Amino acid sequence: MLRFLKGVCVAALFAGPAVAEPLGLGQTVSEDEIAVWDIDVRPDGVGLPAGSGTVEQGDKIFAAKCAVCHGVFGEGAGRWPVLAGGQDSLTDSRPVKTIGSYWPYLSTVYDYVNRAMPFGEAQSLEADEVYAITAYLLYLNDEVDDDFELSSENFVQTRLPNEDAFKPDDRPETEMAVFTGEPCMENCKDSVEITMRAAVLDVTPEETAAKAAEMVETGVTAPETPQEAVATPETGDPALIEEGEKVFKKCKACHQVGEGAKNRVGPILTGIVDGKAGAIDGFKYSKALQAASESGLVWTETELSAFLTKPKDYMKGTKMSFAGLRKEAEVAAVIAYLKSTTP
């Protein structure tokens, strides 16, 4: 893209009057001023600053500065972009494009975080913080383990899974001739045919809000949004189950239970109590949980209680960065609630 734009800019400069007759405006840009703007990072590592950051460090920074928009696990809050998952979704009508499913180069991740994030505080992160967040995003997408450290030394060796699906930008050779040719101004085609339409138009929260305001103003009623599945308690202590349903609100950002539940950032939890670990079809579990499943782990109340209390201590390598439930009463209540969802 940059090479293409540079070509367009150079062509425009030489086509205009600036070369033939300088306007005498502005001032010569100093090397220091150029350095402030020259922060791009390329796939071959050119532009990378020295530094490093671990997944663990990135987890903490992400929770403090990124999760408010992108969710604790990169699932996206509201309509903000999803940063994790989406593998094998590129052929879907609405693919989920993340660094694990779509992006070709890790340098783009580093560059974007460094250049534009956090939202409203762009370029406020230190180099080590950017390395750490980039490492954490790799972890959220199952590309590295939780003890991984990303640095300027190993950066170019870290590749994204969809890199080979991209090809070099050939627009200077294939499109520049078309763009710079004599434009057709009349009788250019016998007929105009619409061959494609955008599948999604309201991709940002601002546009969604504007669309909602327009609908209110015009009196148009929005289509009803399917309600999240709610489990119906069937057995056990009703008061404990009711308390557990309240505690489960801490989990609902990532998990669903009950009839019609779907996998989100975390798997469906319907019937998880006394169920085999890693058994939900269609969900991509962490390597740690896959190994536990293969070893025959069953989520008994004892095992589930230990996991919910301190997930990372219980299972090294789990993707669940939730710190855990601090109170035994909360653990017991949420297990009672989950148990009540068993069909």
C-alpha positions as CSV (number, residue, x, y, z in Angstrom):
1,M,0.0,0.0,0.0
2,L,2.7,2.5,1.0
3,R,4.7,1.8,-2.2
4,F,1.5,2.3,-4.3
5,L,0.6,5.6,-2.5
6,K,4.2,6.8,-2.9
7,G,3.9,6.2,-6.6
8,V,0.7,8.2,-6.8
9,C,2.2,11.1,-4.8
10,V,5.3,11.2,-6.9
11,A,3.3,11.2,-10.1
12,A,1.0,14.0,-8.7
13,L,4.0,16.2,-7.7
14,F,5.7,16.0,-11.1
15,A,2.4,16.6,-12.9
16,G,1.6,19.7,-10.9
17,P,3.2,23.2,-11.0
18,A,5.2,22.8,-7.7
19,V,8.3,21.6,-9.5
20,A,8.3,24.2,-12.2
21,E,7.5,27.1,-9.9
22,P,8.0,26.6,-6.1
23,L,5.5,28.4,-4.0
24,G,7.9,29.5,-1.3
25,L,5.6,28.2,1.5
26,G,6.5,26.1,4.5
27,Q,10.0,25.1,5.8
28,T,12.5,22.4,5.3
29,V,11.7,19.4,7.5
30,S,14.5,18.4,9.9
31,E,15.7,14.9,10.5
32,D,14.3,15.0,14.0
33,E,10.9,16.0,12.7
34,I,11.0,13.1,10.2
35,A,12.0,10.7,12.9
36,V,8.8,11.5,14.9
37,W,6.7,10.3,12.0
38,D,8.9,7.6,10.7
39,I,7.7,4.8,13.0
40,D,6.5,2.2,10.6
41,V,7.5,-1.4,11.1
42,R,7.9,-3.8,8.2
43,P,7.6,-7.5,7.8
44,D,11.4,-8.0,7.6
45,G,11.8,-6.2,10.9
46,V,13.0,-2.9,9.6
47,G,11.8,-0.1,12.0
48,L,11.5,-2.4,15.0
49,P,12.8,-0.8,18.2
50,A,14.9,-2.8,20.7
51,G,12.7,-4.3,23.4
52,S,10.7,-7.3,24.6
53,G,7.5,-8.3,26.4
54,T,5.9,-11.5,27.7
55,V,2.4,-12.9,27.4
56,E,2.0,-12.4,31.2
57,Q,3.0,-8.7,31.0
58,G,0.7,-8.2,28.0
59,D,-2.2,-9.8,29.9
60,K,-2.0,-7.1,32.5
61,I,-1.5,-4.2,30.1
62,F,-4.3,-5.5,27.9
63,A,-6.7,-5.8,30.9
64,A,-5.9,-2.2,31.9
65,K,-5.8,-0.4,28.6
66,C,-7.5,-2.5,25.9
67,A,-10.2,-4.8,27.5
68,V,-12.7,-2.0,27.9
69,C,-13.2,-2.0,24.1
70,H,-11.9,-5.4,23.0
71,G,-13.1,-7.5,26.0
72,V,-11.0,-9.4,28.5
73,F,-10.2,-12.2,26.0
74,G,-10.2,-10.2,22.8
75,E,-13.9,-11.1,22.2
76,G,-14.8,-7.5,21.5
77,A,-17.1,-5.4,23.7
78,G,-20.2,-4.1,22.1
79,R,-19.4,-3.6,18.5
80,W,-15.6,-3.0,18.9
81,P,-13.4,-5.3,16.9
82,V,-12.9,-8.9,17.9
83,L,-9.2,-9.7,18.3
84,A,-9.2,-13.4,18.9
85,G,-10.6,-16.5,17.1
86,G,-12.2,-16.6,13.7
87,Q,-10.0,-19.5,12.5
88,D,-11.7,-21.2,9.5
89,S,-14.3,-18.5,9.2
90,L,-12.9,-16.7,6.1
91,T,-15.3,-18.5,3.8
92,D,-18.3,-17.5,6.0
93,S,-20.7,-14.8,4.9
94,R,-19.4,-12.7,7.9
95,P,-15.8,-13.9,8.5
96,V,-14.0,-13.0,11.7
97,K,-10.7,-11.4,10.7
98,T,-8.1,-11.5,13.4
99,I,-4.4,-12.0,13.5
100,G,-5.1,-15.7,14.1
101,S,-7.4,-16.1,11.1
102,Y,-6.6,-13.4,8.5
103,W,-3.7,-10.9,9.1
104,P,-0.5,-11.8,7.1
105,Y,2.3,-10.2,9.1
106,L,3.0,-9.6,12.8
107,S,4.7,-6.3,11.9
108,T,1.2,-4.9,11.1
109,V,0.0,-5.8,14.5
110,Y,3.0,-4.2,16.2
111,D,2.7,-1.1,14.0
112,Y,-1.0,-0.6,14.5
113,V,-0.8,-1.0,18.3
114,N,2.2,1.3,18.5
115,R,0.7,3.9,16.1
116,A,-3.0,4.0,17.0
117,M,-3.6,2.4,20.4
118,P,-4.9,2.7,23.1
119,F,-7.9,4.5,21.6
120,G,-7.7,8.2,22.6
121,E,-4.1,7.8,23.8
122,A,-2.3,6.8,20.6
123,Q,1.5,6.4,20.8
124,S,1.5,6.5,24.6
125,L,2.8,2.9,24.9
126,E,6.5,2.2,25.5
127,A,8.2,-0.3,23.1
128,D,8.2,-3.1,25.7
129,E,4.5,-2.6,26.3
130,V,3.8,-2.9,22.6
131,Y,5.8,-6.1,22.4
132,A,3.9,-7.5,25.5
133,I,0.5,-6.7,24.0
134,T,1.5,-8.2,20.7
135,A,2.7,-11.3,22.5
136,Y,-0.6,-11.5,24.4
137,L,-2.6,-11.2,21.2
138,L,-0.6,-14.1,19.8
139,Y,-1.5,-16.1,22.9
140,L,-5.2,-15.3,22.6
141,N,-5.1,-16.7,19.1
142,D,-3.3,-19.9,20.2
143,E,-0.1,-19.0,18.3
144,V,2.2,-19.1,21.3
145,D,2.2,-20.6,24.8
146,D,1.7,-18.5,28.0
147,D,5.4,-18.4,28.8
148,F,6.3,-16.9,25.4
149,E,8.3,-13.7,25.2
150,L,8.3,-11.6,22.0
151,S,11.3,-9.4,21.4
152,S,13.2,-7.5,18.6
153,E,15.4,-10.6,18.4
154,N,12.8,-13.2,17.6
155,F,10.1,-11.0,16.0
156,V,10.7,-11.9,12.4
157,Q,10.8,-15.6,13.2
158,T,7.2,-15.4,14.5
159,R,4.8,-15.9,11.6
160,L,1.0,-15.7,11.3
161,P,-0.9,-18.6,9.9
162,N,-2.5,-16.8,7.0
163,E,0.7,-15.3,5.6
164,D,0.8,-17.6,2.5
165,A,-2.7,-16.5,1.5
166,F,-1.4,-13.0,0.6
167,K,0.5,-12.0,-2.5
168,P,2.7,-9.0,-3.3
169,D,1.0,-5.8,-4.2
170,D,1.1,-5.5,-7.9
171,R,-1.2,-2.5,-8.3
172,P,1.7,-0.2,-9.6
173,E,1.9,-2.6,-12.6
174,T,-1.7,-3.6,-13.0
175,E,-3.7,-0.6,-12.0
176,M,-1.6,2.5,-12.3
177,A,-1.9,2.5,-16.1
178,V,-5.7,2.5,-15.7
179,F,-5.8,5.2,-13.1
180,T,-3.4,7.5,-15.0
181,G,-4.9,7.1,-18.4
182,E,-7.3,9.4,-20.2
183,P,-10.6,9.1,-18.3
184,C,-13.7,8.2,-20.2
185,M,-16.3,11.0,-19.8
186,E,-19.2,9.8,-22.0
187,N,-20.7,6.7,-23.5
188,C,-18.2,4.6,-21.6
189,K,-20.4,1.5,-21.3
190,D,-23.5,0.3,-23.0
191,S,-25.0,-0.4,-19.6
192,V,-24.2,-0.3,-15.9
193,E,-24.5,-3.5,-13.9
194,I,-24.1,-3.8,-10.1
195,T,-22.0,-6.9,-9.6
196,M,-21.4,-6.8,-5.9
197,R,-22.7,-5.1,-2.7
198,A,-21.1,-4.6,0.7
199,A,-22.2,-7.3,3.1
200,V,-21.8,-5.2,6.2
201,L,-22.1,-1.4,6.4
202,D,-22.5,-0.6,10.1
203,V,-19.1,-1.9,11.2
204,T,-18.3,0.7,13.9
205,P,-20.1,1.7,17.1
206,E,-20.4,5.3,15.9
207,E,-22.2,4.2,12.7
208,T,-24.4,1.9,14.6
209,A,-25.4,4.7,17.0
210,A,-26.0,7.1,14.1
211,K,-28.2,4.4,12.4
212,A,-30.1,3.9,15.6
213,A,-30.7,7.6,16.0
214,E,-31.8,7.9,12.4
215,M,-34.3,5.0,13.0
216,V,-35.7,6.8,16.1
217,E,-36.0,10.0,14.2
218,T,-37.8,8.4,11.3
219,G,-39.9,6.1,13.4
220,V,-38.5,2.9,11.9
221,T,-38.5,0.0,14.3
222,A,-35.4,-2.0,14.7
223,P,-35.6,-5.8,14.3
224,E,-35.7,-7.7,17.5
225,T,-32.4,-9.0,18.7
226,P,-32.4,-12.7,19.7
227,Q,-32.2,-12.9,23.5
228,E,-29.4,-14.7,25.1
229,A,-30.3,-18.1,26.2
230,V,-31.3,-18.3,29.9
231,A,-31.1,-21.6,31.8
232,T,-34.1,-22.8,33.6
233,P,-33.2,-24.2,37.0
234,E,-34.7,-27.6,37.5
235,T,-33.1,-29.3,40.5
236,G,-31.1,-28.4,43.6
237,D,-31.4,-25.6,46.2
238,P,-33.5,-22.9,44.5
239,A,-31.9,-20.1,46.5
240,L,-28.4,-21.4,45.8
241,I,-29.2,-21.7,42.1
242,E,-30.6,-18.2,42.1
243,E,-27.4,-16.9,43.7
244,G,-25.4,-18.8,41.2
245,E,-27.2,-17.2,38.3
246,K,-26.2,-13.8,39.7
247,V,-22.6,-14.9,40.0
248,F,-22.7,-16.3,36.5
249,K,-23.0,-12.7,35.2
250,K,-19.3,-12.5,35.6
251,C,-19.0,-15.3,33.1
252,K,-21.6,-14.2,30.5
253,A,-19.2,-12.1,28.5
254,C,-17.6,-15.3,27.3
255,H,-20.0,-18.2,28.1
256,Q,-23.6,-19.2,27.4
257,V,-25.8,-21.9,29.0
258,G,-29.2,-23.2,28.3
259,E,-31.3,-24.0,25.2
260,G,-29.9,-22.2,22.2
261,A,-26.6,-21.4,23.8
262,K,-23.6,-20.9,21.4
263,N,-19.9,-20.9,21.7
264,R,-18.5,-17.5,22.2
265,V,-15.0,-16.6,23.4
266,G,-15.5,-19.5,25.8
267,P,-17.4,-22.7,25.1
268,I,-21.0,-23.5,26.0
269,L,-21.2,-24.5,29.6
270,T,-24.5,-26.3,29.6
271,G,-24.1,-29.7,31.4
272,I,-20.5,-29.0,32.1
273,V,-20.7,-30.4,35.7
274,D,-19.6,-34.1,35.7
275,G,-19.0,-33.7,31.9
276,K,-15.8,-34.6,30.1
277,A,-13.4,-31.7,29.7
278,G,-13.0,-30.2,26.2
279,A,-16.1,-32.0,24.8
280,I,-18.0,-29.1,23.2
281,D,-18.0,-29.6,19.4
282,G,-16.8,-26.7,17.3
283,F,-14.9,-24.9,20.0
284,K,-11.2,-24.5,19.7
285,Y,-9.7,-25.3,23.2
286,S,-6.3,-24.2,24.4
287,K,-3.6,-26.8,24.1
288,A,-3.6,-27.2,27.8
289,L,-7.3,-28.1,27.9
290,Q,-6.9,-30.4,24.9
291,A,-4.2,-32.2,26.8
292,A,-6.4,-32.4,29.9
293,S,-9.2,-33.8,27.8
294,E,-7.0,-36.4,26.3
295,S,-5.9,-37.4,29.8
296,G,-9.5,-38.0,30.8
297,L,-10.3,-35.0,32.9
298,V,-13.9,-34.8,34.1
299,W,-15.4,-31.6,35.5
300,T,-16.5,-33.0,38.8
301,E,-17.6,-30.5,41.3
302,T,-14.2,-30.8,43.0
303,E,-12.3,-30.2,39.8
304,L,-14.5,-27.4,38.7
305,S,-14.3,-25.7,42.1
306,A,-10.5,-25.8,42.0
307,F,-10.5,-24.4,38.4
308,L,-12.9,-21.6,39.1
309,T,-11.0,-20.5,42.2
310,K,-7.7,-20.0,40.4
311,P,-7.8,-21.0,36.7
312,K,-4.2,-20.3,35.9
313,D,-2.9,-22.1,39.0
314,Y,-5.1,-25.1,38.2
315,M,-4.3,-25.4,34.6
316,K,-1.1,-23.9,33.3
317,G,-1.7,-22.6,29.7
318,T,-5.4,-22.0,30.0
319,K,-6.7,-19.2,27.8
320,M,-9.1,-18.1,30.5
321,S,-7.4,-15.0,32.0
322,F,-10.3,-14.5,34.4
323,A,-8.6,-14.4,37.8
324,G,-11.1,-16.6,39.5
325,L,-13.9,-16.4,42.1
326,R,-12.6,-15.3,45.4
327,K,-15.4,-16.6,47.7
328,E,-16.1,-20.3,48.2
329,A,-19.8,-19.4,48.4
330,E,-19.7,-17.9,44.9
331,V,-17.9,-21.0,43.6
332,A,-20.5,-23.3,45.2
333,A,-23.4,-21.1,43.9
334,V,-22.2,-21.0,40.3
335,I,-21.6,-24.7,40.2
336,A,-25.1,-25.3,41.5
337,Y,-26.4,-23.0,38.8
338,L,-24.4,-24.8,36.1
339,K,-25.5,-28.1,37.4
340,S,-29.1,-27.0,37.1
341,T,-28.6,-26.5,33.4
342,T,-27.8,-30.1,32.7
343,P,-30.5,-31.4,30.4
